[in-house]
Amino acid sequence: MKPFQRFNLAGAFLAALFLAACAKGDIAENLGPKASLLKACLKGDECVAGAPLEQGNSFAGNFLAGRHAQVIRDMGNAAGYLSSALEKSPDEPDLLRRTFILLTSEGRMKEALPLARRVIAVNKKAPIADILLAVDDFKNGRFAETEDRLAAAPKNGINIYIGPTLSAWARVGLGKSVKESVKALKGLGKKNGSQALHDLHHALINDVAGNAEAAKKKFKEAIKGQGGLSLRLAQLFGSLLERMGEIGEAKDLYQKYLDEHPNSRILGHAKKRVDRGGTPPREVATAIDGAAESLFGIASSLSQQNISEMALVLGRMALHLKPNFPVMRILIADILESDG
C-alpha cells in the first residue's frame, strides 16, 4: 500500500483518547501513564517529556550528550544539547539539519525557523525546512509567498501530498474562487493513492465557501475513495449534514460508523448531540483551519505507518498554524508516548 493510501484512519484508539479528553476531565483514569503528557498537550502546554538539563561548555560534550539523548528518545534535551553544540560549530551542515529537525519536532518554532532559513541557504531542496517556512508564511497571512515557495519545491516525497493541499488553502486565503483553489489539488489522485485526500479538501473548500451541496457530493466521493468511512471523515461530513439541517442523514452516517466501530465514544457523543438538537462544531471554517487539517491528516497517516518522526514534525507544524487543535494535540501525545 502506498504512503497515505489509508488517509486519515485515526482508529478506535485515537477516538477513545479524544472523547476522554474532550468529554470528561478524568483523563488519568482512562490513560494511566499517558495522562500527564496528554493533559499538558490539551491545555496548550508544551507537549514534551522530561525536564531540561544544563548544557556543557564544549562542542564535543554537547554533541555527544545530544546524540545520546536522541538514542534514549529524550528529544527535548537532545535539541538543547545539539543547539549548544551548533553555537560552537555553526557551519556544520549535518548538525544544522539535525538540530533543526529536533527543534521542530519539539515545537520550538522560534528557534527552528531561523535554522530553517540557514538549512535552505545550504541546501535549497531541503523539503522539511521549505515546508516549515511555507507554513510560517501561511500562519502570518503571506499566502502568495506560501504558494510561490511550494510551487518551487521539488515534486517528490512528502511534497507530493503537502504541496497541493497547502497551495489550495493558500488560494482560499487569497480570496480566489473555489474553481481556482481546487485546481491546486490536481497533483493528487488515484495514481499516488491520494484520491481521498483530494476529495476531502475539495469538499472542505466548498464548505468554507458556502457551497453545501457541492461539499456534500465531494464528501461522499472521499468516502468512496478511501474505501470506507474513517472517524475524522465521519466527524467532518456529519458536521456539514447537521449544519445543512439534514439531521436524519447525519444520524445515519454516525450510526453507520458506530455499527462498524461500536466502541467509538466520539461518534456516540456526536449522535447524542444530534438527538438533543445540539449545534455541531465547525472544525474547518478558515484557510488556516484547512491547512492545519491537511497537516493533521498526513501526520495521522504517517503515524499509522510508524513513521513517527515525520508525523511529529508535521503535527508540530499544524499546531504552529492552529494552536487550538485538540485532536492534533492528542495525536502528538500518542506519538510521544509510543516513542518513549
C-alpha positions as CSV (number, residue, x, y, z in Angstrom):
1,M,0.0,0.0,0.0
2,K,1.5,3.4,-1.0
3,P,2.0,6.1,1.6
4,F,-1.2,7.8,2.7
5,Q,-3.4,5.4,0.9
6,R,-5.1,4.8,4.3
7,F,-5.6,8.5,4.7
8,N,-6.9,9.8,7.9
9,L,-7.9,6.5,9.5
10,A,-7.3,7.6,13.1
11,G,-8.8,4.4,14.6
12,A,-10.5,3.4,17.7
13,F,-7.6,4.3,20.0
14,L,-7.4,7.9,18.9
15,A,-11.2,8.2,19.1
16,A,-11.2,6.9,22.6
17,L,-8.5,9.3,23.6
18,F,-10.3,12.3,22.0
19,L,-13.6,11.7,23.8
20,A,-11.9,11.1,27.1
21,A,-10.1,14.4,26.7
22,C,-13.0,16.4,25.5
23,A,-16.0,14.9,27.2
24,K,-14.6,14.4,30.7
25,G,-11.8,15.7,32.8
26,D,-10.6,12.4,34.4
27,I,-8.2,11.5,31.7
28,A,-5.8,9.8,34.1
29,E,-8.3,7.1,34.9
30,N,-8.5,6.2,31.2
31,L,-4.9,6.7,30.1
32,G,-2.8,5.7,33.1
33,P,0.8,6.8,32.4
34,K,-0.2,8.8,29.3
35,A,-2.3,11.1,31.3
36,S,0.1,13.8,32.4
37,L,1.5,14.3,29.0
38,L,-1.9,14.3,27.3
39,K,-3.3,16.8,29.9
40,A,-0.3,19.1,29.1
41,C,-1.0,18.8,25.4
42,L,-4.7,19.5,25.7
43,K,-4.2,22.5,28.0
44,G,-1.9,24.0,25.4
45,D,1.3,23.5,27.5
46,E,4.4,22.2,25.9
47,C,3.9,18.5,24.8
48,V,7.4,17.5,25.8
49,A,8.8,14.8,28.0
50,G,11.5,15.2,30.7
51,A,13.0,18.2,32.4
52,P,15.6,20.3,30.6
53,L,19.2,19.7,31.6
54,E,22.0,22.2,31.8
55,Q,24.3,22.2,28.7
56,G,28.0,22.0,28.9
57,N,30.7,24.3,27.5
58,S,32.4,22.1,24.9
59,F,31.3,21.2,21.4
60,A,32.2,17.5,21.8
61,G,30.5,17.2,25.2
62,N,27.3,18.8,24.0
63,F,27.3,16.9,20.7
64,L,27.8,13.5,22.4
65,A,25.3,14.3,25.1
66,G,22.8,15.3,22.4
67,R,23.3,12.2,20.4
68,H,22.9,10.0,23.5
69,A,19.7,11.9,24.4
70,Q,18.5,11.1,20.9
71,V,19.3,7.4,21.3
72,I,17.3,7.2,24.5
73,R,14.5,9.2,22.9
74,D,14.9,12.2,25.2
75,M,14.3,14.7,22.4
76,G,13.8,17.8,24.5
77,N,17.3,17.5,25.9
78,A,18.7,16.3,22.6
79,A,17.5,19.5,21.0
80,G,19.0,21.6,23.8
81,Y,22.4,19.9,23.7
82,L,22.7,20.0,19.9
83,S,21.6,23.6,19.8
84,S,24.5,24.4,22.2
85,A,26.9,22.3,20.0
86,L,25.7,24.2,16.9
87,E,26.5,27.5,18.6
88,K,30.1,26.4,18.8
89,S,30.2,24.9,15.2
90,P,27.6,26.8,13.2
91,D,28.8,25.8,9.8
92,E,28.4,22.0,10.2
93,P,25.6,21.1,7.8
94,D,24.6,17.8,9.2
95,L,24.5,19.2,12.8
96,L,22.5,22.2,11.5
97,R,19.9,19.9,9.8
98,R,19.7,17.5,12.8
99,T,19.2,20.4,15.3
100,F,16.6,22.0,13.0
101,I,14.6,18.8,12.9
102,L,14.8,18.2,16.6
103,L,13.7,21.8,17.4
104,T,10.8,21.5,15.0
105,S,9.7,18.1,16.5
106,E,9.7,19.7,19.9
107,G,7.5,22.6,18.7
108,R,10.2,25.2,19.4
109,M,9.4,27.2,16.3
110,K,11.0,30.5,17.4
111,E,14.3,28.6,17.4
112,A,13.5,26.3,14.4
113,L,12.5,29.0,11.9
114,P,15.9,30.8,11.8
115,L,17.6,27.4,11.4
116,A,15.2,26.5,8.6
117,R,16.4,29.6,6.7
118,R,20.0,28.5,7.3
119,V,19.3,25.0,6.1
120,I,17.8,26.4,2.9
121,A,20.8,28.5,2.4
122,V,23.0,25.4,2.4
123,N,20.5,23.1,0.5
124,K,17.8,24.8,-1.5
125,K,16.0,21.5,-1.9
126,A,15.7,20.7,1.8
127,P,12.0,19.7,2.0
128,I,11.2,19.9,5.7
129,A,12.8,23.3,6.1
130,D,10.9,24.5,3.0
131,I,7.6,23.2,4.3
132,L,8.1,24.9,7.7
133,L,8.8,28.3,6.0
134,A,5.8,27.8,3.8
135,V,3.7,27.0,6.9
136,D,5.0,30.1,8.7
137,D,4.2,32.3,5.7
138,F,0.7,30.8,5.8
139,K,0.3,31.5,9.5
140,N,1.2,35.1,9.0
141,G,-1.1,35.7,6.1
142,R,1.6,35.6,3.4
143,F,-0.5,33.3,1.2
144,A,1.2,34.3,-2.1
145,E,4.6,33.6,-0.6
146,T,3.4,30.2,0.6
147,E,2.2,29.3,-2.9
148,D,5.4,30.5,-4.5
149,R,7.6,28.6,-2.2
150,L,5.6,25.4,-2.7
151,A,5.5,25.8,-6.4
152,A,9.3,26.0,-6.5
153,A,9.7,22.9,-4.2
154,P,10.6,19.5,-5.7
155,K,7.6,17.5,-6.6
156,N,8.6,14.3,-4.8
157,G,8.5,12.7,-1.3
158,I,6.2,14.4,1.2
159,N,5.8,17.4,-1.1
160,I,3.6,15.3,-3.4
161,Y,0.9,15.5,-0.7
162,I,1.6,18.7,1.3
163,G,2.2,20.9,-1.7
164,P,-1.2,20.6,-3.4
165,T,-3.2,20.8,-0.2
166,L,-1.4,23.8,1.3
167,S,-1.4,25.6,-2.1
168,A,-5.1,25.1,-2.4
169,W,-5.8,26.6,1.0
170,A,-3.3,29.4,0.3
171,R,-5.6,30.3,-2.7
172,V,-8.6,30.3,-0.4
173,G,-6.7,32.7,1.9
174,L,-6.1,34.9,-1.1
175,G,-9.8,35.0,-1.8
176,K,-9.7,33.1,-5.0
177,S,-12.7,31.2,-6.3
178,V,-13.4,27.5,-5.4
179,K,-12.6,26.6,-9.0
180,E,-9.2,28.3,-8.8
181,S,-8.4,27.0,-5.4
182,V,-9.2,23.3,-6.1
183,K,-7.0,23.5,-9.3
184,A,-4.1,23.3,-6.9
185,L,-5.3,19.8,-5.8
186,K,-4.8,18.4,-9.3
187,G,-1.5,16.8,-8.3
188,L,-3.4,14.4,-6.0
189,G,-5.3,11.4,-7.3
190,K,-5.5,7.7,-7.7
191,K,-2.0,7.2,-9.2
192,N,-0.4,8.1,-5.8
193,G,-3.1,6.8,-3.5
194,S,-4.3,10.2,-2.6
195,Q,-7.8,10.4,-4.2
196,A,-9.4,10.6,-0.8
197,L,-7.1,13.4,0.3
198,H,-8.1,15.3,-2.9
199,D,-11.8,14.8,-2.4
200,L,-11.8,15.7,1.3
201,H,-10.1,19.0,0.7
202,H,-12.3,19.7,-2.3
203,A,-15.3,19.2,0.0
204,L,-13.9,21.4,2.8
205,I,-13.1,24.2,0.4
206,N,-16.6,24.1,-0.9
207,D,-17.9,24.1,2.7
208,V,-15.9,27.1,3.6
209,A,-17.2,28.9,0.5
210,G,-20.8,28.1,1.5
211,N,-21.4,25.6,-1.3
212,A,-23.0,22.9,0.9
213,E,-24.4,20.7,-1.8
214,A,-21.1,20.6,-3.7
215,A,-19.3,19.9,-0.4
216,K,-21.7,17.0,0.3
217,K,-21.1,15.5,-3.1
218,K,-17.3,15.6,-2.6
219,F,-17.5,14.2,1.0
220,K,-19.3,11.2,-0.5
221,E,-16.6,10.8,-3.1
222,A,-14.0,10.9,-0.4
223,I,-15.7,8.1,1.5
224,K,-15.7,6.0,-1.7
225,G,-12.1,7.0,-2.5
226,Q,-10.7,5.8,0.8
227,G,-12.8,2.6,0.7
228,G,-14.9,3.3,3.8
229,L,-15.8,5.8,6.5
230,S,-13.0,6.9,8.8
231,L,-13.6,8.6,12.1
232,R,-12.3,12.0,11.0
233,L,-14.3,11.9,7.8
234,A,-17.4,11.0,9.7
235,Q,-16.9,13.9,12.0
236,L,-16.3,16.5,9.2
237,F,-19.1,15.2,6.9
238,G,-21.5,14.8,9.8
239,S,-21.0,18.3,10.9
240,L,-21.8,19.5,7.4
241,L,-25.0,17.5,7.3
242,E,-26.1,18.8,10.7
243,R,-25.5,22.4,9.6
244,M,-27.5,21.7,6.4
245,G,-30.4,20.6,8.5
246,E,-30.1,17.0,7.2
247,I,-30.4,15.5,10.6
248,G,-31.7,12.1,9.5
249,E,-28.8,11.7,7.1
250,A,-26.3,12.8,9.8
251,K,-27.7,10.2,12.2
252,D,-27.5,7.5,9.6
253,L,-23.8,8.5,8.9
254,Y,-22.9,8.3,12.6
255,Q,-24.8,5.0,13.0
256,K,-23.0,3.5,10.0
257,Y,-19.7,4.2,11.7
258,L,-20.9,3.0,15.0
259,D,-22.2,-0.2,13.5
260,E,-18.6,-0.9,12.3
261,H,-16.9,0.6,15.4
262,P,-19.3,0.1,18.3
263,N,-16.8,1.2,20.9
264,S,-16.3,4.6,19.3
265,R,-17.3,7.0,22.0
266,I,-16.7,10.1,20.0
267,L,-19.2,9.2,17.3
268,G,-21.6,8.1,20.0
269,H,-21.2,11.5,21.5
270,A,-22.0,13.1,18.1
271,K,-25.1,11.0,17.7
272,K,-26.3,12.0,21.2
273,R,-25.7,15.7,20.3
274,V,-27.9,15.3,17.2
275,D,-30.6,13.6,19.3
276,R,-30.5,16.6,21.7
277,G,-30.7,19.1,18.9
278,G,-27.3,20.5,19.7
279,T,-25.1,22.6,17.5
280,P,-22.3,20.7,15.8
281,P,-18.7,22.1,15.9
282,R,-17.4,23.6,12.7
283,E,-13.9,22.3,12.6
284,V,-12.8,23.9,9.3
285,A,-14.0,27.5,8.9
286,T,-11.0,29.3,7.5
287,A,-8.0,28.8,5.3
288,I,-5.8,28.4,8.4
289,D,-8.1,25.6,9.6
290,G,-8.0,23.9,6.2
291,A,-4.2,24.0,6.1
292,A,-3.9,22.6,9.6
293,E,-6.4,19.9,8.7
294,S,-4.2,18.8,5.8
295,L,-1.2,18.5,8.0
296,F,-3.2,16.6,10.6
297,G,-4.4,14.1,8.0
298,I,-1.0,13.4,6.6
299,A,0.6,13.2,10.1
300,S,-2.1,10.7,11.2
301,S,-1.4,8.5,8.2
302,L,2.3,8.6,8.8
303,S,1.8,7.7,12.5
304,Q,-0.3,4.7,11.5
305,Q,2.7,3.6,9.3
306,N,5.1,4.1,12.3
307,I,6.8,7.0,10.5
308,S,6.7,8.8,13.8
309,E,9.5,11.4,13.4
310,M,7.9,12.9,10.3
311,A,4.4,12.6,11.8
312,L,5.6,14.5,14.9
313,V,7.2,17.2,12.7
314,L,4.1,17.8,10.7
315,G,2.0,17.7,13.8
316,R,4.0,20.5,15.4
317,M,3.6,22.5,12.2
318,A,-0.2,22.0,12.4
319,L,-0.1,23.4,15.9
320,H,2.0,26.3,14.8
321,L,-0.8,27.1,12.4
322,K,-3.7,26.3,14.8
323,P,-2.7,26.0,18.5
324,N,-6.3,25.3,19.5
325,F,-6.5,21.9,17.7
326,P,-7.3,19.2,20.3
327,V,-7.3,16.2,18.0
328,M,-3.8,17.2,16.8
329,R,-2.5,17.5,20.4
330,I,-3.9,14.1,21.2
331,L,-2.1,12.5,18.2
332,I,1.2,14.2,19.3
333,A,0.8,12.9,22.8
334,D,0.2,9.4,21.4
335,I,3.3,9.7,19.2
336,L,5.5,10.9,22.1
337,E,4.3,8.1,24.4
338,S,4.7,5.4,21.7
339,D,8.3,6.6,21.1
340,G,9.0,6.9,24.8
